[in-house]
Amino acid sequence: MAGAVTGPDPSDTPSDTPSDTPSETPAETPSETPSETPSGGGAAVPPQVVPYEPIRAIPVRHYGRWVAGLVVLGLLGWLGYAFSQGDILWGTVRSRLFDHTILQGTWHTILISVCSMAMGLVLGVLLAVMRLSKNPVTGAVAWLYIWFFRGTPVYVQLLMWFNLALIFHTINLMPLYKNDTTAVMTPFVAALLGLGLNEGAYMAEIVRAGIQSVDVGQSEAAQALGMTGARTMRRIVLPQAMRVIIPPTGNEFINMLKTSSLVSVVQYTELLRAATNIGSDTTAIMEMYFVASIWYLVLTSVFSVGQFYLERRYARGSQRSLPQTPWQRIRTNLSTVRRPKVA
């Protein structure tokens, strides 16, 4: 009909869907907030940092250490008091400490110990190389030497060398040397052979362990450079093995200073024999034993300090920090007594 009024065309009305209506867009999610997730590649806002409270370090008190220290000090005090009450003439000990005979005996002890240790060290290197050799003859001879001298007491070896004239009346080296055995086997020579040959057997095992501690690649690299076996051992292997050889060698020398007291059986006048002779003449037997003990303690202490610095030298490059010297240890122990203040 011409006069009829019609409603609006549905196609002309705007769409009511949420996607077409800007006013009805959904709310922003928390993950899209600029405070947490950056938009457009911006930097993220860090969360607020809460500061921590300062740490209060309270040192642990070791009461057991103090108790053990007091117990040890008490025992030492009791031992000193017991000796002070004994029938000992301490004045004789003090007066005989620097006696000429005692000083001469001390020098003889140092001399025979150093010479025997040098002989043992040379023999030890030689026997260790022979033991590691691929030659079966040299290896068997080195093993037999070590087996014999380690298996018999050094006291017996000293007596055998001193009485060698019972077997060989003369020592005949053809055109080189010839003399009576009694003239050759003086107390010093008998003591040197008895201690030095015995020490060579022990040093051979120490040197062998030091050589085997060096990586085999070191020898292979030296041989690849054209070095001979002897030069490789002298310039490459032994310098690296010294770090392992030095500590037990120092212990062996300290033991040698005390083992040298056995050479009194071959009439060699070292420290103990000198003290014994004075004790027999003056009837101050126990006092002279104390004198000898004091000098042995002095000698071992001095050479122990030397051993420490020698080990410290060869420890360079193998440890992050070198061992502390005795003076540094004292300073460290004194500093730990002062406890830090608690904040």
C-alpha positions as CSV (number, residue, x, y, z in Angstrom):
1,M,0.0,0.0,0.0
2,A,1.3,3.5,-0.8
3,G,0.4,5.1,2.5
4,A,1.7,2.3,4.7
5,V,4.5,3.2,7.0
6,T,7.2,0.7,7.2
7,G,9.9,0.3,9.9
8,P,13.6,0.8,9.4
9,D,15.4,-1.6,7.2
10,P,17.2,-4.2,9.3
11,S,20.2,-3.9,7.0
12,D,20.6,-0.2,7.9
13,T,20.7,-0.7,11.6
14,P,24.2,-1.1,13.3
15,S,25.2,-4.5,14.4
16,D,24.8,-5.3,18.1
17,T,27.6,-7.9,18.3
18,P,30.3,-7.3,20.8
19,S,33.0,-7.4,18.1
20,D,31.4,-4.5,16.2
21,T,30.5,-2.4,19.3
22,P,33.5,-0.5,20.7
23,S,31.8,0.4,23.9
24,E,31.3,-3.2,24.8
25,T,35.0,-4.4,24.5
26,P,36.1,-6.8,27.3
27,A,38.1,-5.5,30.2
28,E,41.9,-5.9,30.1
29,T,43.3,-9.0,31.7
30,P,45.9,-8.7,34.5
31,S,48.5,-10.2,32.2
32,E,48.1,-7.3,29.8
33,T,48.7,-4.6,32.4
34,P,51.8,-2.5,31.6
35,S,53.0,-3.0,35.1
36,E,53.6,-6.8,34.4
37,T,53.9,-7.4,30.7
38,P,55.5,-4.9,28.4
39,S,53.5,-3.8,25.3
40,G,55.2,-3.0,22.1
41,G,58.6,-4.5,23.1
42,G,59.2,-2.3,26.2
43,A,61.3,-3.3,29.2
44,A,59.6,-5.2,32.0
45,V,59.1,-3.3,35.3
46,P,61.1,-5.2,38.0
47,P,59.2,-6.2,41.2
48,Q,59.8,-4.3,44.3
49,V,62.8,-5.6,46.2
50,V,62.4,-6.1,50.0
51,P,65.8,-5.7,51.8
52,Y,67.0,-8.5,54.0
53,E,68.0,-8.1,57.6
54,P,71.8,-8.2,58.3
55,I,73.1,-11.7,59.3
56,R,74.3,-11.9,62.8
57,A,77.2,-14.4,62.8
58,I,77.7,-15.9,66.3
59,P,80.8,-18.0,66.5
60,V,80.4,-21.5,68.0
61,R,82.1,-22.0,71.3
62,H,84.1,-25.2,71.5
63,Y,84.3,-25.9,75.2
64,G,85.7,-29.3,74.6
65,R,88.9,-27.8,73.1
66,W,89.5,-25.7,76.2
67,V,88.9,-28.7,78.5
68,A,91.3,-30.9,76.5
69,G,93.9,-28.2,76.5
70,L,93.7,-27.8,80.3
71,V,94.0,-31.6,80.7
72,V,97.1,-31.7,78.5
73,L,98.7,-28.8,80.4
74,G,97.9,-30.5,83.7
75,L,99.6,-33.7,82.6
76,L,102.7,-31.9,81.3
77,G,102.9,-30.0,84.6
78,W,102.6,-33.2,86.6
79,L,105.3,-34.8,84.4
80,G,107.7,-31.9,84.9
81,Y,107.1,-31.9,88.6
82,A,107.8,-35.7,88.8
83,F,111.2,-35.2,87.1
84,S,112.0,-32.2,89.2
85,Q,111.5,-34.4,92.3
86,G,113.7,-37.2,91.0
87,D,117.2,-38.0,92.0
88,I,118.8,-36.1,89.1
89,L,121.6,-33.6,89.3
90,W,120.3,-31.0,87.0
91,G,123.4,-28.9,87.6
92,T,125.5,-31.6,86.0
93,V,123.2,-31.6,83.0
94,R,123.6,-27.9,82.6
95,S,127.4,-27.9,83.0
96,R,128.0,-30.8,80.7
97,L,125.7,-29.6,77.9
98,F,128.5,-27.7,76.1
99,D,131.3,-30.0,77.1
100,H,134.1,-30.4,74.5
101,T,133.6,-34.1,74.2
102,I,129.8,-33.7,73.8
103,L,130.2,-31.1,71.1
104,Q,132.7,-33.2,69.2
105,G,130.3,-36.2,69.4
106,T,127.5,-34.0,68.1
107,W,129.7,-33.0,65.1
108,H,130.5,-36.7,64.4
109,T,126.8,-37.4,64.5
110,I,126.0,-34.8,62.0
111,L,128.9,-35.9,59.8
112,I,128.1,-39.6,59.7
113,S,124.4,-38.8,59.2
114,V,125.0,-36.4,56.2
115,C,127.5,-38.7,54.6
116,S,125.3,-41.8,55.0
117,M,122.2,-40.0,53.7
118,A,124.1,-38.7,50.7
119,M,125.3,-42.2,49.9
120,G,121.8,-43.6,50.4
121,L,120.3,-41.0,48.1
122,V,122.7,-41.7,45.3
123,L,122.2,-45.4,45.7
124,G,118.5,-44.9,45.9
125,V,118.3,-43.1,42.6
126,L,120.5,-45.6,40.9
127,L,118.6,-48.6,42.3
128,A,115.2,-47.0,41.5
129,V,116.2,-46.5,37.8
130,M,117.5,-50.1,37.7
131,R,114.3,-51.4,39.3
132,L,112.2,-49.6,36.6
133,S,114.4,-50.7,33.8
134,K,113.2,-53.1,31.2
135,N,116.4,-55.0,31.5
136,P,115.5,-58.1,33.6
137,V,119.1,-58.5,34.9
138,T,119.3,-55.0,36.4
139,G,115.8,-55.2,37.7
140,A,116.5,-58.5,39.5
141,V,119.8,-57.2,41.0
142,A,118.0,-54.0,42.3
143,W,115.2,-56.1,43.8
144,L,117.7,-58.5,45.4
145,Y,119.6,-55.6,47.0
146,I,116.5,-54.0,48.4
147,W,115.3,-57.3,49.7
148,F,118.5,-58.1,51.6
149,F,119.2,-54.7,53.1
150,R,115.6,-54.0,54.1
151,G,115.2,-57.5,55.5
152,T,118.2,-57.5,57.9
153,P,118.7,-55.2,60.9
154,V,121.0,-52.2,60.5
155,Y,122.7,-53.3,63.8
156,V,123.7,-56.6,62.3
157,Q,124.9,-54.9,59.2
158,L,127.2,-52.6,61.2
159,L,128.7,-55.6,63.0
160,M,129.2,-57.5,59.8
161,W,131.1,-54.6,58.2
162,F,133.2,-54.0,61.3
163,N,134.2,-57.7,61.4
164,L,134.7,-58.0,57.7
165,A,138.4,-59.0,58.3
166,L,137.2,-62.4,59.5
167,I,136.1,-63.2,55.9
168,F,138.6,-61.1,53.8
169,H,142.0,-60.6,55.4
170,T,143.0,-58.2,52.7
171,I,141.2,-55.9,50.2
172,N,142.8,-56.5,46.8
173,L,141.5,-54.4,43.9
174,M,144.3,-55.6,41.6
175,P,146.4,-52.6,40.3
176,L,144.1,-50.0,42.0
177,Y,144.4,-50.7,45.7
178,K,145.5,-53.3,48.2
179,N,145.6,-53.2,52.0
180,D,144.7,-55.1,55.1
181,T,141.0,-55.1,55.9
182,T,141.5,-54.1,59.5
183,A,143.3,-50.9,58.2
184,V,140.5,-50.1,55.8
185,M,137.5,-50.9,58.0
186,T,137.9,-48.0,60.4
187,P,135.0,-47.2,62.7
188,F,134.0,-44.3,60.4
189,V,134.1,-46.5,57.2
190,A,132.2,-49.3,58.9
191,A,129.5,-46.9,60.2
192,L,129.3,-45.2,56.7
193,L,128.8,-48.5,54.9
194,G,126.4,-49.9,57.5
195,L,124.1,-46.8,57.5
196,G,124.6,-45.8,53.9
197,L,123.9,-49.1,52.2
198,N,120.9,-49.8,54.4
199,E,119.5,-46.3,53.7
200,G,120.0,-46.9,49.9
201,A,117.4,-49.7,50.0
202,Y,114.8,-47.5,51.6
203,M,115.6,-44.5,49.3
204,A,115.2,-46.7,46.3
205,E,111.6,-47.4,47.1
206,I,111.0,-43.7,47.8
207,V,112.5,-42.5,44.5
208,R,110.7,-45.2,42.6
209,A,107.4,-44.1,44.0
210,G,108.3,-40.5,43.1
211,I,109.2,-41.4,39.5
212,Q,106.0,-43.4,39.0
213,S,103.9,-40.4,40.3
214,V,104.9,-38.4,37.2
215,D,102.5,-38.8,34.3
216,V,103.9,-41.1,31.5
217,G,102.9,-38.5,29.0
218,Q,105.8,-36.3,30.2
219,S,108.3,-38.9,29.1
220,E,106.5,-39.5,25.9
221,A,106.6,-35.8,25.0
222,A,110.3,-35.6,25.9
223,Q,111.0,-38.6,23.6
224,A,109.0,-37.0,20.9
225,L,111.3,-33.9,21.1
226,G,114.3,-36.2,20.6
227,M,115.5,-36.4,24.2
228,T,117.4,-39.5,25.3
229,G,116.2,-41.6,28.2
230,A,118.9,-40.3,30.6
231,R,118.2,-36.7,29.7
232,T,114.5,-37.2,30.1
233,M,115.0,-38.7,33.5
234,R,117.4,-35.9,34.6
235,R,115.6,-32.9,33.1
236,I,111.9,-33.9,33.0
237,V,111.0,-36.7,35.4
238,L,113.2,-36.2,38.5
239,P,112.4,-32.4,38.9
240,Q,108.7,-33.2,38.9
241,A,109.2,-36.3,41.2
242,M,111.0,-34.2,43.8
243,R,107.7,-32.9,45.2
244,V,106.8,-36.5,46.1
245,I,110.4,-37.5,47.1
246,I,111.3,-34.6,49.4
247,P,108.9,-35.3,52.3
248,P,109.8,-38.9,53.0
249,T,113.4,-38.2,52.3
250,G,113.3,-35.5,55.1
251,N,111.8,-38.0,57.4
252,E,114.5,-40.5,56.6
253,F,117.2,-38.0,57.4
254,I,115.6,-37.2,60.7
255,N,115.4,-40.9,61.4
256,M,119.1,-41.2,60.4
257,L,120.1,-38.7,63.0
258,K,118.7,-41.0,65.7
259,T,119.8,-44.3,64.0
260,S,123.4,-43.0,64.0
261,S,123.4,-43.8,67.8
262,L,123.8,-47.5,66.8
263,V,127.3,-46.9,65.3
264,S,128.7,-46.8,68.9
265,V,128.8,-50.6,68.5
266,V,131.7,-50.2,66.0
267,Q,133.6,-47.9,68.3
268,Y,132.7,-44.7,66.5
269,T,132.6,-41.8,69.0
270,E,129.3,-40.0,68.1
271,L,127.0,-38.2,70.5
272,L,125.6,-41.1,72.4
273,R,129.0,-42.8,72.9
274,A,130.6,-39.5,74.0
275,A,127.8,-39.1,76.6
276,T,128.2,-42.7,77.7
277,N,131.9,-42.4,78.2
278,I,131.5,-39.3,80.3
279,G,128.7,-41.0,82.3
280,S,130.9,-44.0,83.0
281,D,133.8,-41.8,84.2
282,T,131.7,-39.5,86.4
283,T,128.9,-41.9,87.4
284,A,126.4,-39.4,86.2
285,I,124.9,-41.9,83.8
286,M,121.3,-40.6,83.7
287,E,122.4,-37.0,83.6
288,M,124.5,-37.7,80.4
289,Y,121.5,-39.5,78.8
290,F,119.6,-36.3,79.3
291,V,122.4,-34.3,77.7
292,A,122.4,-36.6,74.7
293,S,118.6,-36.4,74.4
294,I,118.6,-32.6,74.5
295,W,121.2,-32.4,71.7
296,Y,119.2,-35.0,69.6
297,L,116.1,-32.8,70.0
298,V,118.0,-29.7,68.9
299,L,119.4,-31.5,65.8
300,T,116.0,-32.9,64.8
301,S,114.3,-29.6,65.3
302,V,116.8,-27.7,63.2
303,F,116.7,-30.1,60.4
304,S,112.9,-30.3,60.6
305,V,112.6,-26.6,60.0
306,G,114.9,-27.0,56.9
307,Q,112.8,-29.9,55.7
308,F,109.7,-27.7,56.0
309,Y,111.1,-24.9,53.9
310,L,112.4,-27.3,51.3
311,E,109.0,-28.9,51.0
312,R,107.4,-25.5,50.7
313,R,109.7,-24.6,47.8
314,Y,108.9,-27.7,45.8
315,A,105.1,-27.3,46.6
316,R,105.1,-24.1,44.4
317,G,102.8,-24.6,41.4
318,S,101.0,-27.7,42.8
319,Q,98.9,-25.9,45.5
320,R,96.8,-22.8,45.4
321,S,98.4,-21.4,48.5
322,L,101.7,-22.4,50.1
323,P,101.7,-23.9,53.6
324,Q,102.1,-21.4,56.4
325,T,105.4,-20.8,58.0
326,P,105.8,-21.5,61.7
327,W,105.7,-17.7,62.4
328,Q,102.5,-17.4,60.3
329,R,100.9,-20.2,62.2
330,I,101.6,-18.5,65.5
331,R,100.1,-15.2,64.3
332,T,97.0,-17.1,63.0
333,N,96.5,-18.9,66.3
334,L,96.9,-15.7,68.3
335,S,94.4,-13.8,66.0
336,T,91.8,-16.5,66.5
337,V,91.9,-16.0,70.3
338,R,90.3,-12.6,69.8
339,R,86.7,-13.3,69.0
340,P,84.9,-11.0,66.5
341,K,82.4,-8.5,67.8
342,V,78.8,-9.4,67.2
343,A,76.9,-6.6,65.4
